[in-house]
């Protein structure tokens, strides 16, 4: 009984992780074409138009993902977005 319960819990965790991944990617992709203000990995303030989104997968823990927005040559973590600005 406990083995089945552990298996069911693991399946639930995997399903929730997949759902979260899809939701995060969907959220990030809605920012393509929008102007954002954000912080770089070094704490510098930047702003610009999001032209693409990438997902980095941690080499040591394949379950850890970082969603990055690209503002031209600058890349910022989605979690570092401070403001979504008017496109004009």
N, C-alpha and C positions, 0 to 999 in steps of 0.2 A: 504494500500500500504506500509506504513512504517513497519507494523508488518511482512509482507512478506520479506521486505528488511532486517530486523533484523534477521529473521529466516535464510535467505540465507547466510547472513554474518556469523552467528553462525555455520552453516553447513560447510562453507568454512574454518573457523578457526579449527574446529574439524578435517576436512580432512587434512589440512596442519600439524596439530599437530601429527596426525597418521603417515603421511609421514615422518616427521622429526624423530619421534621415530624409525621407521623402518630403516631410513638412519643411525642414530646414532648407533643402534644395529648392523647393517651390517658393519659399519666402525670399531666398536670395535671388532667384531668377526674376521675381517681380520687380526688383530694383534695377534691372538692366534698362538703360536709357534714362534713368532718373539721376538727378544731381543729389549727392550726399555730402555731408560733413562727417569726418571720422578722425580717429587717431591711428597713426601708423604703429607698428610693433615697437618703435622707439619713443612713442608718446608725442610725436609731432602732429599738429593739426593739419589736415589736408581736406580739400573739397574738390569735387569734380563729378563728371558724368560716368556712371558705371557702364563699361562696355562689354564686360564678360564676368562670369563667375567660375571659380574652380574649387575643387574639393581636394584637400590634402589629407592623406591617410598616414597616421603615425606608423613608423616602421616597427616600433617595439610592441605597440598595441593596435592591431588592425581595426579594432572597434572604435578608436578615437578618430574623429574627423574634424577638420577645420575648414569652414566655408569662407573663401576669400573673394572679395569684390575687387575688380581691377579698374582703376581710374587712370586710363592711359598706362604709363609706365609704373604707376604706384599701385601697390597691392595692400589691402587692409582686411583684417578679420571682420566678418559680418557682425560679431559681437562688439566691435569697436565703433560701429556707426552711431553717431550722436544725434544726427538730424537728417531727415529726408527733405530736400529743398524743392521749391517750385521750379519747374523745368525752364521757366523763362529767365 
